[in-house]
Amino acid sequence: MAQENKMGVMPTGPLLWSMSIPVMLSMLVSALYNIVDSMFIARISDDALTAVSLCFPVQLLMIALATGIGVGLNVLLSQALGAGDRTSADRIAGNGIFLSLVCWGLFAVIGWFGSTPFLALFTKKAAILSMGTDYLRVCTLFSCGVFLLFTAERLMQATGKTVYHMIIQCIGAVINVVLDPILIFGLLGAPALGVKGAAIATVIGQCTAMAIGFLLNYKLNHDVHFSVAALRPDKTIVRRMCRIGLPAAAVQALSTAMTAGMNAILMPLSSSAVGFFGVYYKLQNFLYMPLYGLTNTMVPIIGYNLGAKKYDRIRGVTRNAVLFALGIMWVGSLLFLLFPHALLALFGEEGLRFTGGVLAIRIIALSFLPSAITLTLCGVLQGLGRSGTALLAAALRQLVLLLPAAWLLGLVGFPVLWFAFPLAEIVTLPIAWLLSRRVFREIPGL
């Protein structure tokens, strides 16, 4: 008799923590190498950095769609494994790979023919258009390194093997960081390719990590069996995966909309405030990465135990996740409240140019603890397959409540505007809790 997956038997506290740590580390590594990538590109020229920045929305869209497919795959696969249905699990895995291949093909075609027209919407400068087109075409043509890498990672997460997730992320990051200066500046006999070299370094890192990810899945992940037949699209599975995954993709894209909205609100008040908000957002990303790692880990654990009908374990995971999230954000709150000047100084003049930055960070830090609970509840909802409800809660905190509040408070001026962040989180929290309770009541036994 096969031994049951640890997600169904290991005590929920140690299980959640042991599976979360590798994912947290891999997400932090990913954030670090993105910053290193920008540092190398900035050394080429201001136009180079602008060109890559203009490509960023397309990259975010690819990541959002890959995340959506990954969440749908994660939920359905973990539920099938929890129910002991290995045949369905194999078909779900195959359909996840199929959807990733379709997205890769779409972006390859759109990127090749649409890169220049897209960039021309934002700039007419020939140098920026040329560099941006080179960068975006490479990234979209080889976007298999985004879509299929996410799929390989989620196959590991859904079966509880998050250590492999960390390994392939670190390998991809190291390759990218090593190749960046070589291909950008023409070191060790390589041609100096500039921005195009940065794109090539990125996709080589992603594609290598993708290949290693599927090799590790094939050799070591015995919960899923790969076959060409499993790639055949199943309408029911694809529909269910999209129903769960598309709202999750929208959640991923919300932060982009929120940032654009805040920049639009801040720009008429102070251009230096816009620069400060960009710096703050980078700091926030580092703080929230462990929390995102925790919530990502919850999804397969809850899905597995939902499939196995072990509802007491779902409640245990939820309780432990809330406590862990509060612990993470308590530490973050203290850092932001006690050392705001030191955090901003990490970014030099850009971080300290806005004179109200120190007070702003302290005010925004008041939102961290309520956001920890809301984000955890959103992770629970995704694990239960209710991504639409999670999207509602996420939209409330990042768009529906935050932006109008920021605009209205901005009429008064700084520092009142920054209270929009804790206000939005405090109002969203009870709504998210009520939404979660309603979903729990809809599932018999939970």
C-alpha positions as CSV (number, residue, x, y, z in Angstrom):
1,M,0.0,0.0,0.0
2,A,1.4,3.4,-1.0
3,Q,2.3,5.8,1.8
4,E,-0.1,8.7,2.0
5,N,1.3,12.1,1.1
6,K,2.5,14.2,4.1
7,M,-0.1,16.8,3.3
8,G,-2.7,14.4,4.6
9,V,-1.0,13.2,7.8
10,M,1.7,15.5,9.1
11,P,0.7,17.9,11.9
12,T,-0.5,21.1,10.2
13,G,1.8,23.5,12.0
14,P,5.1,21.8,11.1
15,L,3.7,20.8,7.7
16,L,2.9,24.4,6.8
17,W,6.2,25.8,8.1
18,S,8.4,23.1,6.5
19,M,6.7,23.5,3.1
20,S,6.6,27.3,3.2
21,I,10.2,28.0,4.0
22,P,11.6,26.8,0.6
23,V,8.9,28.7,-1.3
24,M,9.6,31.9,0.7
25,L,13.4,31.6,0.0
26,S,12.8,31.0,-3.7
27,M,10.5,34.1,-3.9
28,L,13.1,36.2,-2.2
29,V,15.8,35.0,-4.6
30,S,13.5,35.9,-7.5
31,A,13.0,39.4,-6.2
32,L,16.7,39.9,-5.6
33,Y,17.8,38.8,-9.1
34,N,15.1,41.1,-10.7
35,I,16.8,44.1,-8.9
36,V,20.2,42.9,-10.0
37,D,19.0,42.7,-13.6
38,S,17.8,46.3,-13.4
39,M,21.1,47.4,-11.9
40,F,23.0,46.0,-14.9
41,I,20.6,47.5,-17.5
42,A,20.8,50.9,-15.8
43,R,24.6,50.9,-16.4
44,I,23.9,50.8,-20.2
45,S,21.9,54.1,-20.4
46,D,18.8,55.8,-19.2
47,D,17.1,54.9,-22.5
48,A,17.9,51.2,-21.9
49,L,16.3,51.3,-18.5
50,T,13.3,53.1,-19.9
51,A,13.0,50.5,-22.7
52,V,12.9,47.6,-20.3
53,S,10.5,49.4,-18.0
54,L,8.1,49.9,-20.8
55,C,8.2,46.1,-21.4
56,F,7.4,45.3,-17.8
57,P,3.5,45.3,-18.2
58,V,3.8,42.6,-20.8
59,Q,6.0,40.6,-18.5
60,L,3.6,41.1,-15.6
61,L,0.7,39.9,-17.8
62,M,2.7,36.7,-18.6
63,I,3.4,36.1,-14.9
64,A,-0.2,36.8,-14.0
65,L,-1.5,34.2,-16.6
66,A,1.2,31.7,-15.5
67,T,0.1,32.2,-11.9
68,G,-3.5,31.7,-12.8
69,I,-2.8,28.4,-14.6
70,G,-0.6,27.4,-11.7
71,V,-3.3,28.1,-9.1
72,G,-5.9,26.2,-11.1
73,L,-3.5,23.3,-11.6
74,N,-2.5,23.4,-7.9
75,V,-6.1,23.2,-6.6
76,L,-7.4,20.5,-8.9
77,L,-4.3,18.3,-8.7
78,S,-4.1,18.4,-4.9
79,Q,-7.8,17.7,-4.6
80,A,-7.4,14.7,-7.0
81,L,-4.4,13.4,-5.0
82,G,-6.3,13.8,-1.7
83,A,-9.2,11.8,-3.1
84,G,-6.8,9.1,-4.2
85,D,-7.7,9.6,-7.9
86,R,-4.3,9.1,-9.6
87,T,-5.9,8.8,-13.1
88,S,-7.5,12.3,-12.8
89,A,-4.3,13.7,-11.3
90,D,-2.3,12.7,-14.4
91,R,-4.9,14.2,-16.7
92,I,-5.0,17.4,-14.7
93,A,-1.2,17.7,-14.8
94,G,-1.3,17.1,-18.6
95,N,-3.9,19.7,-19.1
96,G,-2.0,22.2,-17.0
97,I,1.0,21.7,-19.3
98,F,-1.3,22.0,-22.4
99,L,-2.6,25.4,-21.3
100,S,0.9,26.6,-20.6
101,L,2.0,25.6,-24.1
102,V,-1.0,27.4,-25.6
103,C,-0.1,30.6,-23.7
104,W,3.5,30.3,-24.8
105,G,2.4,30.1,-28.4
106,L,0.1,33.1,-28.1
107,F,2.7,35.3,-26.5
108,A,5.4,34.2,-29.0
109,V,3.2,35.3,-31.9
110,I,1.9,38.5,-30.3
111,G,5.4,39.5,-29.1
112,W,7.1,39.0,-32.4
113,F,4.6,41.0,-34.4
114,G,3.2,43.4,-31.7
115,S,6.2,44.5,-29.7
116,T,7.0,47.6,-31.8
117,P,3.4,48.8,-32.1
118,F,2.9,48.3,-28.3
119,L,6.0,50.2,-27.4
120,A,5.1,53.0,-29.9
121,L,2.1,53.7,-27.7
122,F,4.4,55.1,-25.1
123,T,7.4,56.6,-26.9
124,K,8.5,57.8,-30.3
125,K,12.2,57.8,-29.5
126,A,14.0,55.4,-32.0
127,A,16.6,54.2,-29.5
128,I,14.1,53.2,-26.9
129,L,11.8,51.5,-29.5
130,S,14.7,49.5,-30.9
131,M,16.0,48.3,-27.6
132,G,12.5,47.7,-26.2
133,T,11.6,45.6,-29.3
134,D,14.7,43.5,-29.0
135,Y,14.1,42.9,-25.3
136,L,10.4,42.1,-25.6
137,R,10.7,39.8,-28.7
138,V,13.2,37.6,-26.9
139,C,11.2,37.5,-23.7
140,T,7.9,36.5,-25.5
141,L,9.4,34.2,-28.1
142,F,11.0,32.1,-25.3
143,S,8.2,32.7,-22.7
144,C,8.0,28.9,-22.3
145,G,10.6,29.7,-19.6
146,V,7.8,31.6,-17.7
147,F,4.7,29.4,-18.4
148,L,6.2,26.0,-18.2
149,L,8.5,26.9,-15.3
150,F,5.5,28.0,-13.3
151,T,3.8,24.7,-14.2
152,A,6.8,22.6,-13.1
153,E,6.9,24.5,-9.8
154,R,3.2,24.0,-9.2
155,L,3.4,20.3,-9.9
156,M,6.0,20.2,-7.1
157,Q,3.9,22.4,-4.7
158,A,0.7,20.4,-5.4
159,T,2.5,17.2,-4.3
160,G,4.3,18.7,-1.3
161,K,7.8,18.8,-2.8
162,T,8.6,22.5,-2.3
163,V,12.3,22.0,-1.7
164,Y,12.6,21.2,-5.5
165,H,10.8,24.4,-6.2
166,M,13.5,26.3,-4.3
167,I,16.3,24.5,-6.1
168,I,15.1,25.3,-9.6
169,Q,14.4,29.0,-8.7
170,C,17.9,29.4,-7.3
171,I,19.5,27.7,-10.4
172,G,17.6,30.0,-12.7
173,A,18.5,33.1,-10.7
174,V,22.2,32.2,-10.5
175,I,22.4,31.6,-14.3
176,N,20.7,34.9,-15.0
177,V,23.0,36.9,-12.7
178,V,26.1,35.3,-14.1
179,L,25.2,35.7,-17.7
180,D,23.8,39.3,-17.4
181,P,27.2,41.1,-17.3
182,I,28.7,38.7,-19.8
183,L,26.1,39.2,-22.5
184,I,25.3,42.8,-21.8
185,F,28.8,44.1,-21.7
186,G,30.6,41.5,-23.8
187,L,32.8,39.9,-21.2
188,L,34.9,36.6,-21.6
189,G,34.9,37.0,-25.4
190,A,31.1,37.2,-25.8
191,P,29.6,39.9,-28.0
192,A,28.3,43.0,-26.2
193,L,24.5,42.7,-26.8
194,G,23.3,45.4,-24.5
195,V,19.6,45.1,-23.6
196,K,19.1,42.1,-25.9
197,G,21.8,40.4,-23.9
198,A,19.9,41.0,-20.7
199,A,16.8,39.4,-22.3
200,I,18.8,36.4,-23.5
201,A,20.4,35.9,-20.0
202,T,16.9,36.0,-18.5
203,V,15.4,33.4,-20.9
204,I,18.4,31.1,-20.6
205,G,18.0,31.1,-16.8
206,Q,14.3,30.5,-17.0
207,C,14.5,27.8,-19.7
208,T,17.3,26.0,-17.9
209,A,15.3,26.1,-14.6
210,M,12.2,24.9,-16.6
211,A,14.1,21.9,-18.0
212,I,15.5,20.9,-14.6
213,G,12.1,21.4,-13.1
214,F,10.5,18.9,-15.4
215,L,13.4,16.5,-15.1
216,L,13.0,16.5,-11.3
217,N,9.3,16.0,-11.6
218,Y,9.8,13.1,-14.0
219,K,12.5,11.4,-11.9
220,L,11.4,12.2,-8.3
221,N,7.8,13.2,-8.3
222,H,6.1,9.8,-8.2
223,D,2.6,11.3,-7.4
224,V,2.2,12.3,-11.1
225,H,2.9,10.3,-14.2
226,F,3.7,12.1,-17.4
227,S,2.5,10.9,-20.9
228,V,1.7,12.4,-24.3
229,A,-1.8,11.1,-24.0
230,A,-2.3,13.2,-20.8
231,L,-1.7,16.4,-22.8
232,R,-4.9,15.9,-24.8
233,P,-7.2,18.7,-23.8
234,D,-10.2,17.8,-21.6
235,K,-12.9,20.4,-21.8
236,T,-14.2,19.8,-18.3
237,I,-10.7,20.0,-16.8
238,V,-9.7,23.1,-18.8
239,R,-13.0,24.8,-17.9
240,R,-12.5,24.1,-14.2
241,M,-8.9,25.1,-14.3
242,C,-9.8,28.4,-16.0
243,R,-12.7,29.1,-13.6
244,I,-10.2,28.8,-10.7
245,G,-7.2,30.2,-12.4
246,L,-8.5,33.3,-14.2
247,P,-9.6,35.1,-11.0
248,A,-6.2,34.2,-9.4
249,A,-4.5,35.7,-12.5
250,A,-6.6,38.9,-11.9
251,V,-5.5,39.0,-8.3
252,Q,-1.9,38.9,-9.5
253,A,-2.6,41.8,-11.9
254,L,-4.3,44.0,-9.3
255,S,-1.0,45.3,-7.8
256,T,-0.1,46.7,-11.2
257,A,-3.4,48.5,-11.5
258,M,-3.1,49.8,-7.9
259,T,0.5,51.1,-8.5
260,A,-0.7,52.9,-11.7
261,G,-3.6,54.4,-9.8
262,M,-1.5,55.6,-6.9
263,N,1.0,57.2,-9.3
264,A,-1.9,59.0,-11.0
265,I,-3.0,60.3,-7.6
266,L,0.4,61.3,-6.4
267,M,1.8,62.9,-9.5
268,P,-0.2,66.1,-9.4
269,L,0.7,66.5,-5.7
270,S,4.4,65.8,-5.8
271,S,6.7,64.1,-8.3
272,S,9.1,63.1,-5.5
273,A,6.1,61.3,-3.8
274,V,5.9,59.2,-6.9
275,G,9.6,58.3,-6.6
276,F,9.1,57.5,-2.9
277,F,6.1,55.3,-3.6
278,G,8.2,53.3,-6.1
279,V,10.9,52.8,-3.4
280,Y,8.3,51.9,-0.8
281,Y,6.8,49.3,-3.1
282,K,10.2,47.6,-3.6
283,L,10.6,47.5,0.2
284,Q,7.1,46.2,0.6
285,N,7.7,43.4,-1.9
286,F,10.6,42.1,0.2
287,L,8.4,42.2,3.3
288,Y,5.4,40.5,1.6
289,M,7.4,37.8,-0.2
290,P,7.4,35.4,2.9
291,L,3.7,36.0,3.3
292,Y,3.1,35.2,-0.4
293,G,5.2,32.1,0.1
294,L,3.0,31.1,3.0
295,T,-0.2,31.6,1.2
296,N,1.1,29.8,-2.0
297,T,1.9,26.8,0.2
298,M,-1.5,26.8,1.7
299,V,-3.3,26.2,-1.6
300,P,-2.2,22.6,-2.2
301,I,-2.4,21.6,1.4
302,I,-6.0,22.8,1.7
303,G,-6.9,21.4,-1.7
304,Y,-5.4,18.0,-0.8
305,N,-7.3,17.8,2.5
306,L,-10.5,19.0,0.8
307,G,-10.2,16.1,-1.7
308,A,-9.5,13.7,1.2
309,K,-12.5,15.2,3.2
310,K,-10.2,15.9,6.2
311,Y,-11.9,19.1,7.2
312,D,-10.4,19.3,10.6
313,R,-7.0,19.6,8.9
314,I,-8.2,22.5,6.8
315,R,-9.3,24.3,9.9
316,G,-5.9,23.6,11.5
317,V,-4.0,24.9,8.5
318,T,-6.1,28.0,8.5
319,R,-5.5,28.7,12.2
320,N,-1.7,28.1,11.9
321,A,-1.4,30.1,8.7
322,V,-3.1,33.2,10.4
323,L,-0.7,32.9,13.3
324,F,2.4,32.5,11.1
325,A,1.2,35.4,8.9
326,L,0.7,37.7,11.9
327,G,4.2,36.7,13.2
328,I,5.8,37.6,9.9
329,M,4.0,40.9,9.6
330,W,4.6,41.8,13.2
331,V,8.3,41.7,12.6
332,G,7.8,43.7,9.4
333,S,5.8,46.3,11.2
334,L,8.5,46.8,13.8
335,L,11.1,47.2,11.1
336,F,9.1,49.8,9.2
337,L,8.1,51.7,12.4
338,L,11.5,51.7,14.1
339,F,13.9,52.0,11.1
340,P,12.1,53.8,8.3
341,H,15.0,56.2,7.6
342,A,17.5,53.3,7.3
343,L,15.2,51.4,4.9
344,L,14.8,54.4,2.6
345,A,18.5,55.2,2.8
346,L,19.2,51.8,1.1
347,F,18.1,53.5,-2.1
348,G,20.2,56.5,-1.7
349,E,18.9,59.9,-2.8
350,E,15.9,58.4,-4.6
351,G,14.7,57.0,-1.3
352,L,15.2,60.1,0.7
353,R,14.2,62.8,-1.8
354,F,10.5,62.9,-0.5
355,T,10.7,64.7,2.8
356,G,7.6,63.0,4.1
357,G,8.8,59.5,3.4
358,V,9.7,58.5,7.0
359,L,6.3,59.4,8.3
360,A,4.6,57.9,5.3
361,I,6.3,54.5,5.9
362,R,5.3,54.5,9.6
363,I,1.6,55.3,8.7
364,I,1.5,52.6,6.0
365,A,3.0,50.1,8.4
366,L,-0.2,50.2,10.4
367,S,-1.8,48.3,7.5
368,F,0.5,45.3,7.7
369,L,-1.2,43.2,10.4
370,P,-4.8,43.4,9.1
371,S,-3.4,42.7,5.6
372,A,-1.7,39.6,6.9
373,I,-5.1,38.1,7.9
374,T,-6.9,39.1,4.7
375,L,-4.2,37.7,2.5
376,T,-4.2,34.4,4.5
377,L,-8.0,34.2,4.1
378,C,-7.6,34.8,0.4
379,G,-5.1,31.8,0.2
380,V,-7.7,29.6,2.0
381,L,-10.4,30.6,-0.5
382,Q,-8.1,29.8,-3.4
383,G,-7.3,26.4,-1.8
384,L,-11.0,25.7,-1.6
385,G,-11.4,26.5,-5.3
386,R,-13.1,29.9,-4.6
387,S,-10.8,32.1,-6.5
388,G,-13.6,34.5,-7.5
389,T,-14.3,35.2,-3.8
390,A,-10.6,35.7,-3.2
391,L,-10.5,38.2,-6.1
392,L,-13.4,40.2,-4.5
393,A,-11.5,40.6,-1.3
394,A,-8.3,41.5,-3.1
395,A,-10.0,44.0,-5.3
396,L,-11.6,45.7,-2.2
397,R,-8.2,46.2,-0.5
398,Q,-6.2,47.3,-3.5
399,L,-8.6,49.1,-5.8
400,V,-12.2,49.6,-4.6
401,L,-11.4,51.0,-1.2
402,L,-7.7,52.1,-1.4
403,L,-7.7,54.4,-4.5
404,P,-10.9,56.4,-3.8
405,A,-9.7,56.8,-0.1
406,A,-6.3,57.9,-1.3
407,W,-7.8,60.4,-3.7
408,L,-10.2,61.9,-1.1
409,L,-7.6,62.1,1.6
410,G,-5.1,63.5,-0.9
411,L,-7.4,66.6,-1.2
412,V,-6.3,67.3,2.4
413,G,-2.7,66.6,1.5
414,F,0.2,64.8,3.0
415,P,0.5,63.0,5.4
416,V,-3.2,62.3,5.6
417,L,-3.2,60.6,2.2
418,W,-1.2,57.7,3.5
419,F,-3.9,56.7,6.0
420,A,-5.8,55.3,3.0
421,F,-3.7,52.2,3.3
422,P,-4.5,51.2,6.9
423,L,-8.1,52.3,6.3
424,A,-8.6,50.1,3.3
425,E,-7.1,47.1,5.1
426,I,-9.2,47.6,8.3
427,V,-12.4,47.8,6.3
428,T,-11.5,44.9,4.1
429,L,-10.7,42.5,7.0
430,P,-14.2,41.9,8.4
431,I,-15.6,41.6,4.8
432,A,-13.0,39.0,4.0
433,W,-13.8,37.1,7.2
434,L,-17.5,37.1,6.5
435,L,-16.9,35.9,2.9
436,S,-14.7,33.1,4.3
437,R,-17.3,32.0,6.8
438,R,-19.9,31.9,4.1
439,V,-17.7,29.6,2.0
440,F,-17.0,27.4,5.0
441,R,-20.7,27.0,5.6
442,E,-21.3,26.0,2.0
443,I,-19.0,23.0,2.2
444,P,-20.7,20.2,4.2
445,G,-18.6,19.1,7.1
446,L,-16.4,22.2,7.1
